[in-house]
Amino acid sequence: MEFAFFEGKFVPIEEANINIKTNSFHYGTAIFEGLRAYWNEDHQQLYILFAREHYERLIKNARSLFMELPYGVDDLVEITKELLRKNEVRQDVYIRPIVYFKDLALTPKLIGYTPEIAMYTYNFGRYLDTSKGIRVKVSSWRRNDDNSIPARWKVAGAYINSALAKTEALMSGYDEAILLNSQGYVAEGSGENIFLIRDGKAVTPSYNEHILEGITRRAVINLLKNDLVVRVEERPVARSELYVADEIFLTGTAAEVTPVVEVDNRKVGNGEIGEITKQLQEIYFNAVRGNIERYRSWLTPVYEK
C-alpha cells in the first residue's frame, strides 16, 4: 500500500484528495518543493538530499504568501523519513511536499485562509539525460519578473511560465528551454539553474537576474570552488555567451547536473560533454549517494542502523 501525508495524517494515497472548490487549486496559490532521496545498495541506506535546506526554503516561501504552518523544519524532516519508511522505499525516489490554502472559497487573496501541507513520493527516474547531454532552445517566453511573480519562490501558479517555455522547446524538437529575463539576460531553464564554462571559469546568473535560489546551484558552486578549483562568477549573462561557451550545464534537484551539448542548433564546445562538467558529475553523483565522507552533511539517512 502506498501512503501520503495529508492534512496531518498518513493516509493511503487514494484518500489524499482535495475538494474541487479548494482555493489554491483555482489560483495557483501553493508553495511546493522537490526533494530527492538516493538509495545506496552497499550501505543498505536511503539518503535524503538537502532535507533541511529544502524545508527551510519551503517555510520561508510559504510565509511570503502569509502561510504559517504548524510544523518546523525538524518536524517536516521527520514526517518525510516516516513517509519513506511507510512506503518501504529502497530505490531512488522523488518527494513532493506542497503547501496550499484548503479553504473552499473563490476570492484570489492570501489572507484569511487556512494553509495545509500534503506530501507524497514519486518514482521519478532521470528528469533529463545526464549521460549524453541535451539540446536546448532559447525561449520566446521571458522569465517572470520579481515584481510580477517572483521566480525565487516555488509558487505553483508561476510554473505556467515554465510550462509554456518547455512546451515550445519540446514541440520544436529540443529537450529543454532557456529563458531570458525582462532585461534580455539569461535567467535559467524551465526548471533548472544554468552554468557556463568560459576560458576555465564558471559563470552563472546571479539571484538578481530573476532566478530560483537553487539549493543544488549553491552546492555546485561549492564543488566548483573547493573540489575542482574553478573560479565562479555570478553576474548577468548575455544570450550570445551561450553560443561561445566552452561548456554549459544545468543544475537542480530534478535535473541534478545535466550537460548541454547544443543551443539553438549550435554545438557547445565540440558537441560533447566537457571535462569540467564530467568531473563535476562524478563528484556530485558520488556525494548524493553517501560515497564521499566530507559531503555526508548533505544527507539525512532514513533507516536506522
SEFI-223730 format. One line per 10 residues: number of its first residue (from 1); their letters; for each residue x, y, z of N, C-alpha, C. Coordinates in nm, 3 decimals. Layout:
<nodes>
NUM	a	X Y Z X Y Z X Y Z  ... $
</nodes>
This chain:
<nodes>
1	mefaffegkf	0.085 -0.120 0.000 0.000 0.000 0.000 0.088 0.125 0.000  0.053 0.221 -0.084 0.127 0.347 -0.090 0.059 0.451 -0.002  0.142 0.524 0.076 0.090 0.625 0.167 0.131 0.765 0.123  0.051 0.862 0.165 0.083 1.004 0.154 0.064 1.066 0.292  0.127 1.181 0.313 0.097 1.261 0.432 0.001 1.368 0.388  -0.118 1.371 0.449 -0.223 1.459 0.401 -0.298 1.521 0.518  -0.285 1.654 0.531 -0.357 1.730 0.632 -0.343 1.669 0.771  -0.217 1.640 0.807 -0.187 1.598 0.943 -0.183 1.450 0.968  -0.211 1.367 0.865 -0.216 1.223 0.886 -0.149 1.149 0.770  -0.100 1.029 0.800 -0.056 0.938 0.694 -0.177 0.858 0.650 $
11	vpieeanini	-0.208 0.867 0.521 -0.327 0.800 0.469 -0.291 0.728 0.340  -0.367 0.626 0.301 -0.346 0.565 0.169 -0.356 0.672 0.061  -0.272 0.662 -0.042 -0.264 0.767 -0.144 -0.401 0.796 -0.207  -0.487 0.694 -0.214 -0.620 0.712 -0.275 -0.708 0.805 -0.192  -0.675 0.822 -0.065 -0.755 0.908 0.022 -0.700 1.050 0.033  -0.588 1.077 -0.029 -0.524 1.210 -0.020 -0.577 1.298 -0.133  -0.701 1.341 -0.119 -0.770 1.416 -0.224 -0.820 1.551 -0.173  -0.815 1.652 -0.259 -0.870 1.782 -0.225 -1.005 1.801 -0.293  -1.085 1.890 -0.237 -1.215 1.924 -0.293 -1.197 2.011 -0.417  -1.284 1.995 -0.514 -1.276 2.075 -0.637 -1.288 2.225 -0.609 $
21	ktnsfhygta	-1.344 2.262 -0.494 -1.360 2.403 -0.459 -1.238 2.462 -0.387  -1.133 2.381 -0.366 -1.016 2.427 -0.290 -0.954 2.552 -0.353  -0.933 2.653 -0.270 -0.890 2.784 -0.317 -0.763 2.779 -0.401  -0.659 2.711 -0.351 -0.530 2.712 -0.421 -0.534 2.638 -0.554  -0.630 2.546 -0.570 -0.648 2.477 -0.697 -0.690 2.575 -0.806  -0.764 2.677 -0.768 -0.815 2.774 -0.865 -0.715 2.885 -0.897  -0.632 2.923 -0.799 -0.550 3.042 -0.817 -0.399 3.016 -0.815  -0.359 2.891 -0.803 -0.216 2.860 -0.804 -0.142 2.911 -0.682  -0.215 2.939 -0.574 -0.154 2.994 -0.452 -0.104 2.880 -0.364  -0.008 2.806 -0.414 0.053 2.697 -0.340 0.205 2.710 -0.351 $
31	ifeglraywn	0.272 2.666 -0.247 0.418 2.663 -0.244 0.460 2.516 -0.238  0.556 2.477 -0.323 0.597 2.338 -0.321 0.749 2.327 -0.319  0.795 2.208 -0.292 0.937 2.173 -0.302 0.950 2.040 -0.374  1.070 2.013 -0.420 1.101 1.882 -0.477 1.229 1.833 -0.412  1.224 1.718 -0.348 1.342 1.659 -0.285 1.371 1.526 -0.352  1.498 1.490 -0.351 1.537 1.356 -0.397 1.595 1.279 -0.279  1.571 1.148 -0.283 1.639 1.057 -0.191 1.705 0.950 -0.276  1.829 0.914 -0.240 1.909 0.820 -0.319 1.936 0.693 -0.239  1.916 0.580 -0.304 1.939 0.451 -0.242 2.083 0.408 -0.266  2.152 0.369 -0.157 2.287 0.315 -0.167 2.281 0.167 -0.130 $
41	edhqqlyilf	2.298 0.083 -0.230 2.285 -0.062 -0.209 2.391 -0.115 -0.113  2.513 -0.065 -0.127 2.621 -0.112 -0.040 2.596 -0.075 0.106  2.543 0.045 0.128 2.514 0.090 0.265 2.380 0.039 0.315  2.296 -0.015 0.222 2.158 -0.050 0.255 2.090 0.067 0.325  2.106 0.184 0.262 2.055 0.307 0.322 1.996 0.399 0.214  1.890 0.468 0.252 1.828 0.569 0.168 1.864 0.706 0.224  1.922 0.791 0.141 1.969 0.923 0.185 1.883 1.033 0.122  1.822 1.117 0.205 1.750 1.235 0.155 1.853 1.346 0.136  1.851 1.405 0.018 1.949 1.509 -0.015 1.897 1.647 0.026  1.976 1.718 0.106 1.945 1.855 0.147 1.803 1.868 0.205 $
51	arehyerlik	1.768 1.777 0.293 1.633 1.779 0.351 1.606 1.910 0.426  1.695 1.947 0.516 1.673 2.068 0.596 1.669 2.192 0.507  1.759 2.199 0.410 1.765 2.317 0.323 1.635 2.335 0.244  1.579 2.223 0.197 1.453 2.233 0.123 1.339 2.280 0.212  1.334 2.230 0.334 1.223 2.269 0.422 1.241 2.409 0.479  1.365 2.452 0.495 1.387 2.592 0.533 1.334 2.684 0.423  1.361 2.649 0.297 1.312 2.731 0.185 1.160 2.724 0.176  1.104 2.605 0.195 0.959 2.589 0.188 0.890 2.679 0.291  0.938 2.678 0.414 0.876 2.757 0.520 0.891 2.906 0.491  1.008 2.949 0.446 1.028 3.091 0.413 0.938 3.135 0.298 $
61	narslfmelp	0.930 3.052 0.194 0.844 3.086 0.080 0.698 3.089 0.121  0.657 2.993 0.204 0.517 2.989 0.250 0.483 3.115 0.328  0.574 3.157 0.416 0.548 3.278 0.494 0.534 3.400 0.404  0.605 3.399 0.292 0.594 3.511 0.198 0.453 3.521 0.141  0.381 3.408 0.140 0.242 3.406 0.095 0.145 3.401 0.213  0.194 3.446 0.331 0.112 3.453 0.453 0.061 3.315 0.496  0.141 3.213 0.469 0.107 3.078 0.511 0.192 3.040 0.631  0.131 3.027 0.747 0.202 2.985 0.868 0.165 2.840 0.898  0.263 2.753 0.892 0.240 2.611 0.916 0.262 2.574 1.062  0.195 2.471 1.110 0.217 2.426 1.248 0.338 2.333 1.261 $
71	ygvddlveit	0.421 2.329 1.158 0.539 2.241 1.157 0.666 2.324 1.137  0.771 2.283 1.205 0.902 2.340 1.182 0.984 2.250 1.090  1.109 2.290 1.065 1.196 2.214 0.976 1.215 2.071 1.028  1.246 2.058 1.157 1.268 1.924 1.214 1.145 1.836 1.199  1.027 1.893 1.220 0.903 1.817 1.205 0.888 1.764 1.063  0.915 1.850 0.964 0.896 1.811 0.824 0.998 1.706 0.780  1.119 1.717 0.833 1.220 1.614 0.804 1.174 1.480 0.859  1.124 1.479 0.982 1.080 1.353 1.043 0.957 1.296 0.971  0.866 1.382 0.927 0.750 1.336 0.851 0.795 1.271 0.721  0.893 1.332 0.656 0.945 1.277 0.530 1.008 1.141 0.551 $
81	kellrknevr	1.089 1.128 0.655 1.151 0.999 0.686 1.045 0.892 0.712  0.943 0.929 0.789 0.839 0.832 0.822 0.760 0.792 0.697  0.733 0.888 0.609 0.662 0.857 0.484 0.742 0.758 0.399  0.873 0.781 0.389 0.958 0.690 0.310 0.962 0.551 0.373  0.965 0.547 0.506 0.965 0.416 0.573 0.831 0.344 0.554  0.721 0.419 0.565 0.590 0.358 0.546 0.574 0.301 0.405  0.633 0.371 0.308 0.626 0.325 0.169 0.736 0.224 0.136  0.819 0.193 0.235 0.926 0.093 0.221 1.012 0.120 0.097  1.052 0.245 0.082 1.129 0.286 -0.036 1.273 0.239 -0.022  1.317 0.163 -0.120 1.456 0.118 -0.129 1.506 0.131 -0.272 $
91	qdvyirpivy	1.483 0.250 -0.326 1.532 0.287 -0.458 1.533 0.440 -0.464  1.594 0.496 -0.566 1.593 0.640 -0.580 1.448 0.688 -0.591  1.418 0.801 -0.527 1.279 0.847 -0.526 1.274 0.999 -0.517  1.166 1.054 -0.566 1.140 1.198 -0.562 1.030 1.222 -0.458  1.040 1.330 -0.384 0.945 1.362 -0.277 0.886 1.501 -0.305  0.753 1.509 -0.303 0.686 1.636 -0.333 0.600 1.681 -0.216  0.649 1.778 -0.135 0.562 1.844 -0.037 0.500 1.969 -0.099  0.375 1.996 -0.066 0.309 2.115 -0.120 0.221 2.177 -0.012  0.231 2.308 0.002 0.154 2.386 0.098 0.047 2.463 0.020  -0.075 2.457 0.067 -0.185 2.519 -0.008 -0.292 2.569 0.088 $
101	fkdlaltpkl	-0.376 2.658 0.039 -0.493 2.703 0.115 -0.605 2.603 0.091  -0.652 2.538 0.197 -0.752 2.432 0.182 -0.895 2.485 0.180  -0.912 2.614 0.202 -1.046 2.673 0.212 -1.124 2.657 0.081  -1.254 2.631 0.093 -1.341 2.617 -0.023 -1.401 2.754 -0.055  -1.315 2.839 -0.112 -1.353 2.979 -0.137 -1.294 3.024 -0.268  -1.356 3.125 -0.329 -1.316 3.164 -0.464 -1.253 3.302 -0.476  -1.222 3.368 -0.367 -1.159 3.500 -0.378 -1.007 3.486 -0.389  -0.944 3.550 -0.489 -0.798 3.542 -0.503 -0.729 3.638 -0.407  -0.694 3.588 -0.288 -0.624 3.668 -0.188 -0.537 3.573 -0.107  -0.455 3.629 -0.018 -0.359 3.550 0.058 -0.381 3.558 0.208 $
111	igytpeiamy	-0.485 3.624 0.251 -0.512 3.640 0.394 -0.651 3.588 0.424  -0.668 3.544 0.551 -0.797 3.494 0.593 -0.824 3.351 0.553  -0.720 3.282 0.506 -0.735 3.142 0.465 -0.650 3.051 0.554  -0.672 2.920 0.540 -0.606 2.820 0.625 -0.507 2.738 0.543  -0.376 2.748 0.573 -0.278 2.669 0.498 -0.271 2.525 0.549  -0.246 2.433 0.459 -0.225 2.292 0.491 -0.108 2.240 0.410  -0.060 2.122 0.445 0.051 2.061 0.372 0.017 1.917 0.338  0.058 1.877 0.219 0.049 1.738 0.176 0.185 1.696 0.122  0.211 1.566 0.123 0.341 1.516 0.079 0.324 1.375 0.023  0.388 1.349 -0.090 0.385 1.214 -0.146 0.518 1.184 -0.214 $
121	tynfgryldt	0.539 1.057 -0.249 0.662 1.016 -0.317 0.629 0.975 -0.460  0.733 0.983 -0.546 0.713 0.960 -0.689 0.839 0.896 -0.745  0.822 0.787 -0.819 0.937 0.722 -0.881 0.972 0.796 -1.010  1.063 0.888 -0.996 1.088 0.991 -1.097 1.187 0.948 -1.204  1.294 0.879 -1.164 1.400 0.846 -1.258 1.477 0.970 -1.298  1.535 0.967 -1.416 1.611 1.081 -1.467 1.515 1.183 -1.529  1.526 1.308 -1.486 1.442 1.414 -1.542 1.491 1.453 -1.681  1.624 1.463 -1.695 1.688 1.492 -1.823 1.803 1.394 -1.842  1.854 1.384 -1.964 1.959 1.288 -1.994 2.094 1.341 -1.947  2.135 1.293 -1.830 2.262 1.339 -1.773 2.382 1.266 -1.833 $
131	skgirvkvss	2.356 1.158 -1.908 2.467 1.078 -1.959 2.517 1.124 -2.096  2.427 1.174 -2.179 2.466 1.215 -2.315 2.461 1.366 -2.335  2.389 1.435 -2.249 2.372 1.578 -2.270 2.245 1.606 -2.348  2.200 1.730 -2.345 2.072 1.767 -2.406 2.087 1.885 -2.501  1.985 1.901 -2.585 1.976 2.015 -2.677 1.876 2.114 -2.618  1.911 2.243 -2.617 1.822 2.343 -2.559 1.794 2.455 -2.659  1.682 2.522 -2.635 1.639 2.634 -2.719 1.616 2.756 -2.633  1.665 2.870 -2.675 1.632 2.995 -2.607 1.486 3.027 -2.637  1.407 3.039 -2.534 1.263 3.051 -2.549 1.220 3.191 -2.592  1.108 3.195 -2.659 1.046 3.325 -2.691 0.973 3.381 -2.569 $
141	wrrnddnsip	0.951 3.298 -2.468 0.887 3.341 -2.344 0.992 3.394 -2.248  0.964 3.506 -2.182 1.056 3.564 -2.084 1.025 3.511 -1.944  1.132 3.499 -1.863 1.115 3.456 -1.723 1.033 3.561 -1.649  0.939 3.514 -1.566 0.857 3.607 -1.489 0.943 3.695 -1.399  0.905 3.821 -1.391 0.983 3.922 -1.322 0.957 3.917 -1.171  1.057 3.955 -1.093 1.045 3.953 -0.947 0.933 4.042 -0.897  0.903 4.148 -0.968 0.794 4.237 -0.928 0.660 4.195 -0.986  0.657 4.078 -1.049 0.532 4.022 -1.100 0.499 3.896 -1.021  0.570 3.788 -1.049 0.560 3.664 -0.969 0.704 3.619 -0.945  0.757 3.638 -0.826 0.899 3.611 -0.801 0.941 3.469 -0.835 $
151	arwkvagayi	1.042 3.458 -0.923 1.094 3.326 -0.961 1.171 3.261 -0.846  1.214 3.341 -0.748 1.290 3.284 -0.636 1.201 3.202 -0.542  1.068 3.217 -0.555 0.975 3.136 -0.478 0.921 3.024 -0.566  0.904 2.904 -0.509 0.845 2.794 -0.586 0.693 2.799 -0.570  0.635 2.895 -0.641 0.490 2.916 -0.637 0.427 2.838 -0.752  0.326 2.758 -0.720 0.266 2.670 -0.820 0.220 2.747 -0.944  0.148 2.856 -0.925 0.094 2.931 -1.037 0.199 2.989 -1.130  0.319 3.013 -1.077 0.425 3.071 -1.158 0.476 2.975 -1.264  0.448 2.846 -1.246 0.505 2.746 -1.335 0.433 2.735 -1.469  0.329 2.814 -1.491 0.276 2.825 -1.628 0.383 2.887 -1.718 $
161	nsalakteal	0.465 2.975 -1.663 0.577 3.034 -1.736 0.673 2.925 -1.784  0.707 2.834 -1.694 0.796 2.723 -1.729 0.729 2.628 -1.827  0.600 2.602 -1.808 0.529 2.509 -1.895 0.522 2.561 -2.038  0.499 2.691 -2.053 0.495 2.749 -2.187 0.631 2.735 -2.257  0.737 2.766 -2.183 0.872 2.759 -2.243 0.912 2.616 -2.274  0.888 2.524 -2.181 0.923 2.383 -2.201 0.847 2.324 -2.318  0.718 2.354 -2.327 0.636 2.301 -2.436 0.683 2.352 -2.570  0.715 2.481 -2.577 0.768 2.538 -2.701 0.895 2.465 -2.744  0.984 2.440 -2.648 1.109 2.371 -2.679 1.083 2.229 -2.729  0.998 2.155 -2.658 0.969 2.017 -2.698 0.905 2.010 -2.836 $
171	msgydeaill	0.813 2.101 -2.864 0.745 2.100 -2.993 0.836 2.143 -3.107  0.948 2.207 -3.070 1.047 2.248 -3.171 1.159 2.145 -3.186  1.148 2.033 -3.114 1.245 1.927 -3.127 1.362 1.933 -3.031  1.353 2.019 -2.928 1.459 2.031 -2.827 1.419 1.959 -2.699  1.514 1.948 -2.608 1.488 1.881 -2.480 1.447 1.977 -2.369  1.492 2.100 -2.377 1.470 2.196 -2.268 1.477 2.338 -2.323  1.422 2.431 -2.244 1.420 2.572 -2.281 1.513 2.651 -2.189  1.570 2.757 -2.242 1.643 2.856 -2.163 1.565 2.986 -2.173  1.529 3.043 -2.058 1.452 3.167 -2.057 1.543 3.286 -2.031  1.516 3.394 -2.100 1.580 3.522 -2.072 1.490 3.600 -1.977 $
181	nsqgyvaegs	1.549 3.694 -1.903 1.467 3.777 -1.815 1.416 3.899 -1.890  1.344 3.987 -1.821 1.282 4.102 -1.887 1.383 4.200 -1.944  1.509 4.192 -1.895 1.616 4.277 -1.948 1.691 4.212 -2.064  1.654 4.089 -2.097 1.716 4.019 -2.209 1.840 3.938 -2.172  1.870 3.928 -2.043 1.982 3.844 -1.999 1.934 3.703 -1.969  2.028 3.609 -1.975 1.996 3.469 -1.945 1.950 3.457 -1.800  1.838 3.390 -1.779 1.788 3.366 -1.643 1.818 3.222 -1.602  1.742 3.127 -1.658 1.757 2.987 -1.618 1.678 2.900 -1.715  1.680 2.768 -1.690 1.597 2.678 -1.766 1.455 2.679 -1.713  1.370 2.595 -1.770 1.230 2.594 -1.725 1.219 2.544 -1.581 $
191	geniflirdg	1.316 2.461 -1.538 1.315 2.412 -1.402 1.454 2.389 -1.347  1.551 2.465 -1.399 1.692 2.443 -1.361 1.768 2.575 -1.364  1.871 2.583 -1.281 1.969 2.692 -1.293 2.070 2.655 -1.401  2.144 2.755 -1.449 2.236 2.731 -1.561 2.376 2.782 -1.528  2.476 2.709 -1.576 2.617 2.746 -1.563 2.683 2.737 -1.701  2.776 2.829 -1.726 2.860 2.825 -1.845 3.005 2.812 -1.801  3.084 2.742 -1.879 3.229 2.741 -1.860 3.290 2.819 -1.976  3.364 2.925 -1.942 3.432 3.006 -2.042 3.576 3.029 -1.997  3.670 2.986 -2.081 3.812 3.007 -2.052 3.850 2.958 -1.912  3.796 2.841 -1.875 3.832 2.781 -1.748 3.758 2.834 -1.627 $
201	kavtpsyneh	3.673 2.934 -1.646 3.593 2.991 -1.537 3.446 2.950 -1.552  3.377 2.939 -1.439 3.234 2.912 -1.441 3.159 3.044 -1.425  3.054 3.060 -1.502 2.971 3.181 -1.498 2.826 3.137 -1.478  2.756 3.202 -1.389 2.616 3.171 -1.366 2.540 3.299 -1.333  2.415 3.312 -1.378 2.337 3.432 -1.345 2.322 3.447 -1.193  2.329 3.571 -1.147 2.313 3.599 -1.004 2.165 3.594 -0.967  2.137 3.597 -0.836 1.999 3.595 -0.789 1.920 3.715 -0.840  1.988 3.824 -0.871 1.918 3.944 -0.918 1.863 3.930 -1.060  1.895 3.819 -1.127 1.851 3.801 -1.266 1.717 3.728 -1.275  1.640 3.727 -1.165 1.506 3.667 -1.162 1.515 3.515 -1.179 $
211	ilegitrrav	1.585 3.451 -1.087 1.602 3.306 -1.091 1.563 3.246 -0.956  1.543 3.114 -0.958 1.523 3.041 -0.834 1.653 3.039 -0.755  1.642 3.056 -0.623 1.761 3.046 -0.538 1.788 2.897 -0.515  1.852 2.836 -0.614 1.866 2.692 -0.619 1.955 2.633 -0.510  1.908 2.526 -0.449 1.987 2.456 -0.348 2.099 2.377 -0.414  2.069 2.310 -0.525 2.173 2.239 -0.600 2.272 2.338 -0.659  2.223 2.452 -0.705 2.312 2.557 -0.757 2.417 2.594 -0.654  2.374 2.615 -0.530 2.466 2.654 -0.423 2.569 2.544 -0.395  2.522 2.419 -0.396 2.613 2.307 -0.373 2.715 2.295 -0.485  2.672 2.315 -0.608 2.761 2.305 -0.724 2.866 2.416 -0.722 $
221	inllkndlvv	2.827 2.534 -0.681 2.926 2.643 -0.669 3.036 2.603 -0.572  2.999 2.541 -0.460 3.099 2.497 -0.363 3.188 2.387 -0.420  3.129 2.294 -0.495 3.208 2.188 -0.557 3.307 2.245 -0.658  3.260 2.338 -0.738 3.348 2.401 -0.838 3.466 2.471 -0.770  3.436 2.546 -0.666 3.541 2.624 -0.599 3.637 2.534 -0.520  3.581 2.442 -0.444 3.662 2.367 -0.346 3.722 2.239 -0.401  3.649 2.167 -0.485 3.699 2.039 -0.536 3.771 2.055 -0.670  3.715 2.135 -0.758 3.773 2.150 -0.892 3.860 2.274 -0.907  3.860 2.358 -0.802 3.939 2.482 -0.800 3.910 2.564 -0.926  3.781 2.583 -0.952 3.735 2.662 -1.065 3.675 2.792 -1.012 $
231	rveerpvars	3.718 2.902 -1.065 3.662 3.032 -1.025 3.518 3.043 -1.074  3.431 3.097 -0.989 3.289 3.112 -1.023 3.251 3.259 -1.020  3.191 3.306 -1.129 3.142 3.444 -1.137 2.989 3.440 -1.140  2.926 3.515 -1.051 2.781 3.531 -1.051 2.751 3.670 -1.103  2.694 3.677 -1.223 2.677 3.807 -1.291 2.573 3.793 -1.402  2.533 3.907 -1.464 2.446 3.897 -1.581 2.516 3.822 -1.694  2.441 3.739 -1.764 2.495 3.659 -1.875 2.417 3.693 -2.001  2.487 3.739 -2.103 2.422 3.774 -2.230 2.387 3.648 -2.308  2.280 3.655 -2.387 2.239 3.540 -2.468 2.351 3.490 -2.557  2.424 3.582 -2.617 2.528 3.541 -2.711 2.641 3.462 -2.644 $
241	elyvadeifl	2.654 3.476 -2.511 2.756 3.398 -2.441 2.726 3.249 -2.445  2.599 3.215 -2.458 2.563 3.074 -2.470 2.626 3.012 -2.594  2.640 3.093 -2.700 2.687 3.041 -2.828 2.838 3.029 -2.836  2.909 3.091 -2.742 3.056 3.084 -2.744 3.111 3.015 -2.620  3.023 2.957 -2.539 3.068 2.889 -2.418 3.143 2.760 -2.453  3.239 2.726 -2.369 3.312 2.600 -2.387 3.231 2.482 -2.335  3.156 2.504 -2.227 3.069 2.402 -2.170 2.947 2.473 -2.110  2.837 2.402 -2.106 2.716 2.451 -2.038 2.654 2.333 -1.965  2.605 2.357 -1.845 2.529 2.253 -1.776 2.419 2.317 -1.693  2.316 2.238 -1.667 2.201 2.280 -1.586 2.206 2.207 -1.453 $
251	tgtaaevtpv	2.155 2.272 -1.348 2.153 2.211 -1.216 2.016 2.224 -1.152  1.983 2.127 -1.069 1.858 2.130 -0.995 1.837 1.998 -0.926  1.745 1.993 -0.831 1.716 1.867 -0.764 1.672 1.761 -0.863  1.582 1.797 -0.953 1.536 1.703 -1.055 1.642 1.682 -1.162  1.699 1.791 -1.213 1.796 1.785 -1.323 1.933 1.735 -1.280  1.963 1.744 -1.150 2.095 1.706 -1.096 2.202 1.791 -1.165  2.297 1.730 -1.236 2.393 1.806 -1.318 2.379 1.754 -1.460  2.310 1.832 -1.544 2.278 1.789 -1.680 2.360 1.869 -1.782  2.444 1.802 -1.860 2.522 1.873 -1.962 2.435 1.921 -2.078  2.469 2.036 -2.132 2.405 2.088 -2.252 2.508 2.078 -2.365 $
261	vevdnrkvgn	2.470 2.011 -2.473 2.566 1.992 -2.583 2.531 2.073 -2.707  2.412 2.137 -2.704 2.373 2.219 -2.820 2.274 2.326 -2.777  2.291 2.448 -2.827 2.200 2.559 -2.801 2.158 2.620 -2.934  2.030 2.623 -2.961 1.979 2.683 -3.084 2.054 2.633 -3.208  2.070 2.501 -3.217 2.138 2.436 -3.329 2.287 2.466 -3.339  2.344 2.523 -3.233 2.489 2.548 -3.229 2.551 2.453 -3.127  2.657 2.384 -3.166 2.725 2.295 -3.073 2.789 2.375 -2.960  2.784 2.319 -2.841 2.856 2.375 -2.727 2.993 2.308 -2.724  3.099 2.387 -2.740 3.233 2.330 -2.750 3.242 2.238 -2.869  3.282 2.113 -2.846 3.290 2.017 -2.957 3.162 1.932 -2.969 $
271	geigeitkql	3.059 1.971 -2.896 2.933 1.900 -2.904 2.924 1.779 -2.813  3.022 1.763 -2.725 3.022 1.653 -2.630 3.031 1.709 -2.488  3.012 1.622 -2.390 3.019 1.667 -2.251 3.160 1.715 -2.219  3.171 1.835 -2.162 3.302 1.894 -2.133 3.369 1.831 -2.013  3.501 1.853 -2.001 3.580 1.789 -1.895 3.540 1.837 -1.756  3.517 1.967 -1.739 3.478 2.018 -1.607 3.342 1.962 -1.568  3.250 1.957 -1.664 3.117 1.902 -1.636 3.127 1.755 -1.597  3.210 1.678 -1.667 3.229 1.536 -1.634 3.281 1.518 -1.491  3.382 1.597 -1.457 3.439 1.587 -1.322 3.336 1.626 -1.216  3.261 1.730 -1.246 3.158 1.775 -1.153 3.051 1.668 -1.132 $
281	qeiyfnavrg	3.006 1.606 -1.242 2.907 1.498 -1.232 2.957 1.383 -1.145  3.081 1.345 -1.165 3.136 1.232 -1.089 3.135 1.260 -0.940  3.178 1.379 -0.902 3.179 1.415 -0.760 3.036 1.423 -0.706  2.949 1.489 -0.780 2.812 1.511 -0.734 2.739 1.379 -0.715  2.744 1.289 -0.813 2.668 1.165 -0.805 2.723 1.072 -0.698  2.851 1.080 -0.667 2.905 1.004 -0.556 2.865 1.066 -0.423  2.863 1.198 -0.417 2.828 1.268 -0.293 2.684 1.240 -0.252  2.590 1.245 -0.347 2.448 1.231 -0.313 2.414 1.089 -0.268  2.497 0.992 -0.300 2.474 0.854 -0.257 2.550 0.818 -0.129  2.615 0.919 -0.071 2.682 0.895 0.055 2.818 0.831 0.042 $
291	nieryrswlt	2.878 0.839 -0.078 3.008 0.775 -0.101 3.127 0.866 -0.076  3.101 0.992 -0.042 3.209 1.085 -0.010 3.186 1.137 0.132  3.272 1.100 0.221 3.253 1.128 0.363 3.235 1.276 0.392  3.315 1.361 0.326 3.309 1.504 0.359 3.177 1.570 0.317  3.097 1.500 0.237 2.968 1.556 0.197 2.850 1.481 0.260  2.878 1.402 0.364 2.769 1.334 0.433 2.674 1.432 0.501  2.722 1.553 0.528 2.635 1.654 0.591 2.522 1.696 0.498  2.533 1.668 0.369 2.425 1.696 0.275 2.306 1.603 0.297  2.329 1.490 0.362 2.236 1.377 0.357 2.170 1.348 0.491  2.045 1.303 0.483 1.972 1.256 0.600 1.935 1.110 0.578 $
301	pvyek	1.994 1.018 0.657 1.960 0.876 0.640 1.819 0.848 0.690  1.750 0.758 0.621 1.611 0.727 0.652 1.598 0.609 0.748  1.679 0.507 0.725 1.664 0.384 0.803 1.766 0.381 0.916  1.718 0.342 1.033 1.805 0.332 1.150 1.899 0.214 1.134  2.022 0.228 1.183 2.122 0.121 1.175 2.139 0.057 1.314 $
</nodes>
